[in-house]
Amino acid sequence: MAEKEEQNPKKTNEPDKTLKITKHTLITTAMEKCPEALGIFFEHGLHCVGCGGAGFETIEQGCQVHGMNETEIEAMVEEINGAMKEKRQNRR
């Protein structure tokens, strides 16, 4: 029986390029991974930082509670991901 070789990803100082926020990401996780998300939430009328639901609601759930439709939610998520991408590019 051949032993399975362990695969350890190579650790580097490069940011994880696969990191992406989705509508299924918890609100608090989005704010932790992308501090700029807080301002984006505010621009869209979501004051998540003070909300008790931010720790267990997804972005989609929070947006739906505030009456946002699917198109608006997707656009806001893309805006957050754009802010993350810009921040990564500025670090170089």
C-alpha positions, 0 to 999 in steps of 0.5 A, a space after each residue: 500500500 503506497 503512502 499518500 504524500 502530504 501536500 503542504 501549500 508553499 507559504 509566501 508573503 503574497 496575498 491570497 489571490 483566491 480570496 473573494 467575498 460573496 453574498 454568502 459571506 458573513 457580514 463581519 467576515 467581509 468587514 474583517 477581510 476588507 475594512 473598506 467594506 464598512 464604507 461600502 455598506 454605509 453607502 448602500 444604507 447598511 449600518 452593519 457595524 452596529 447591528 447585532 445580526 452582523 455576526 450571523 447574517 450573510 451579506 445577502 440576508 442583511 441586504 434583503 432585510 433592507 429591501 435590496 434586490 439581487 442585482 443591487 446585492 451582486 453590484 455591492 459585492 463586486 464593489 467590495 471585491 473591487 476595493 480588495 483588489 485595488 488594495 492588493 495592487 497598491 501594496 505592490 
